[in-house]
């Protein structure tokens, strides 16, 4: 009897069979330190931080009635709301128990693929959002600091050159920081799932 049959039919086994099942490396590890639980917890943290950032953006939108800033920060806000929504969808997808319709191996593969695709999509969309966010922040800081309107502040060639440098520096930096954050929050748990998948695929 393979590991999936043991998992799904454990209630029909004797105590001796159940004890033998719990000694299997992949199941014992899953029950004692479930990576899916850790991923769900980190998704909650991701969602809460996302809400806090959205509140900051809303404050900026209402406190600084500059249409160029409102446009760029508004787009960034929409991205942040979308990111929160997709994180919540991922959270809802993750089931820490095994569906009777799928094997343990299928469940782990589905969760791994879904979360990996979610992370890649977030990072890809972020590449297009970071420049917009950086431009908005640059215009906001410049107008508040100089006391000028956007047209006057951005009208100088030197300012446009500085903005270009800011974009060249900040966009890759934001991308790599986001990548690092995803890896920090979910990387080791995904590797744990990968190991369990490997164990299940190679069991005797």
C-alpha positions in Angstrom: 0.0 0.0 0.0 1.5 3.3 -1.0 1.7 6.5 1.1 -1.4 8.1 -0.4 -3.6 5.1 0.3 -2.3 5.1 3.9 -3.0 8.8 4.2 -6.6 8.6 2.9 -7.5 5.4 4.7 -5.7 5.7 8.0 -9.0 5.7 9.9 -9.6 2.1 8.8 -6.2 0.8 9.9 -5.2 -0.9 13.2 -3.2 1.0 15.7 -0.1 -0.8 14.6 -0.6 0.2 11.0 -1.3 3.8 12.1 2.0 3.9 14.1 3.9 2.6 11.1 2.3 5.2 8.9 3.3 8.1 11.2 6.9 6.9 11.2 7.1 7.5 7.4 9.4 10.5 7.0 7.2 12.7 4.7 4.1 12.2 6.8 5.8 12.7 10.1 7.4 15.9 8.9 4.1 17.2 7.4 2.2 16.6 10.6 4.9 18.0 12.9 5.8 21.1 10.8 3.4 21.7 8.1 4.9 24.2 5.5 1.4 25.0 4.3 0.5 26.4 7.7 3.6 28.6 7.6 2.7 29.8 4.1 -0.8 30.7 5.2 0.5 32.6 8.2 2.9 34.6 6.0 0.2 35.3 3.5 -1.8 36.9 6.3 1.2 39.0 7.2 1.5 40.0 3.5 -2.2 41.0 3.4 -2.0 43.1 6.6 1.1 44.9 5.4 -0.7 45.5 2.1 -3.6 47.1 3.9 -1.3 49.4 5.8 0.4 50.5 2.6 -3.0 51.1 0.9 -4.0 53.3 3.9 -0.8 55.4 3.3 -1.6 55.7 -0.4 -5.2 56.8 0.3 -3.8 59.4 2.8 -1.6 60.8 0.0 -4.4 60.9 -2.5 -6.6 63.0 -0.2 -3.9 65.1 1.5 -2.0 66.1 -1.7 -4.5 67.3 -4.4 -1.9 67.2 -7.2 -3.4 65.4 -10.2 -0.1 64.0 -11.5 0.6 62.5 -8.0 -2.9 61.3 -7.6 -2.7 59.6 -11.0 0.5 57.8 -10.3 -0.2 56.9 -6.7 -3.7 55.9 -7.7 -2.4 53.4 -10.2 0.0 52.1 -7.5 -2.9 51.8 -5.1 -4.9 49.7 -7.6 -1.9 47.4 -7.9 -1.7 47.1 -4.1 -5.4 46.3 -3.8 -5.0 43.7 -6.6 -1.9 42.2 -4.8 -4.0 41.9 -1.5 -6.8 40.3 -3.4 -4.6 37.7 -5.1 -2.9 37.0 -1.8 -6.3 36.3 -0.2 -7.2 34.0 -3.1 -4.0 32.1 -2.5 -4.8 31.9 1.2 -8.2 30.5 0.6 -6.8 27.9 -1.9 -4.5 26.4 0.6 -6.0 23.4 2.5 -3.8 21.9 5.1 -5.7 18.6 5.0 -5.9 16.3 2.0 -8.9 16.4 -0.2 -10.6 13.0 -0.7 -10.6 13.7 -4.4 -6.8 14.1 -4.7 -3.8 12.3 -3.5 -1.3 13.9 -1.1 1.2 14.2 -3.9 -1.4 16.0 -6.2 -2.3 18.4 -3.4 1.3 19.3 -2.7 2.0 19.8 -6.4 -1.1 22.0 -6.8 -0.2 24.2 -3.9 3.4 24.5 -5.0 2.5 25.4 -8.6 -0.2 27.9 -7.5 2.0 29.8 -5.1 5.0 29.8 -7.4 2.8 31.2 -10.2 1.4 33.8 -7.9 4.8 35.0 -6.8 6.0 35.2 -10.4 2.9 37.2 -11.5 3.3 39.6 -8.6 7.0 40.2 -9.5 6.2 40.6 -13.2 3.4 43.1 -12.7 5.6 45.0 -10.2 8.2 45.7 -12.9 5.6 47.9 -14.6 4.3 49.5 -11.4 7.6 50.5 -9.8 8.5 53.2 -12.4 5.0 54.7 -11.9 5.3 54.6 -8.2 8.8 56.1 -8.3 7.7 59.0 -10.5 4.8 59.7 -8.2 7.0 59.7 -5.2 9.6 61.9 -6.9 7.0 64.5 -8.0 5.4 64.5 -4.5 8.7 65.0 -2.7 9.9 67.6 -5.2 6.8 69.7 -5.1 6.5 69.6 -1.3 10.2 70.3 -0.8 10.4 73.1 -3.4 7.0 74.6 -2.8 6.5 74.7 -6.6 3.8 73.1 -8.7 4.6 70.0 -10.7 5.0 71.8 -14.0 7.6 74.3 -12.6 9.5 71.7 -10.7 9.7 69.1 -13.5 10.4 71.8 -16.2 14.1 71.8 -15.6 16.3 69.4 -17.6 18.4 68.7 -14.6 15.4 67.5 -12.7 14.4 65.2 -15.5 17.9 63.8 -15.5 17.8 63.2 -11.8 14.4 61.5 -12.3 16.0 59.2 -14.9 18.8 58.3 -12.5 16.2 57.6 -9.8 14.3 55.3 -12.1 17.5 53.4 -13.2 18.4 52.9 -9.6 15.1 52.3 -7.9 13.2 50.0 -10.3 15.8 47.2 -10.3 16.3 47.7 -6.5 12.6 47.4 -5.9 12.4 44.3 -8.1 15.2 42.6 -6.3 13.9 43.6 -2.9 10.5 42.2 -3.8 12.1 39.0 -5.0 14.1 38.8 -1.8 11.0 39.3 0.3 9.1 36.6 -1.5 12.0 34.2 -1.0 12.3 35.2 2.7 8.6 34.7 3.3 7.9 31.6 1.2 11.1 30.2 -0.2 12.1 27.8 2.5 8.5 26.5 2.8 8.3 25.9 -0.9 11.6 24.0 -0.7 10.1 21.9 2.1 7.1 21.1 -0.1 9.5 20.2 -3.0 11.3 17.8 -0.7 8.0 16.1 0.3 7.0 15.9 -3.3 10.3 14.2 -4.1 9.9 11.8 -1.2 6.4 10.8 -2.4 7.5 10.4 -6.0 10.4 8.2 -5.0 8.8 6.1 -2.3 9.1 2.3 -2.6 
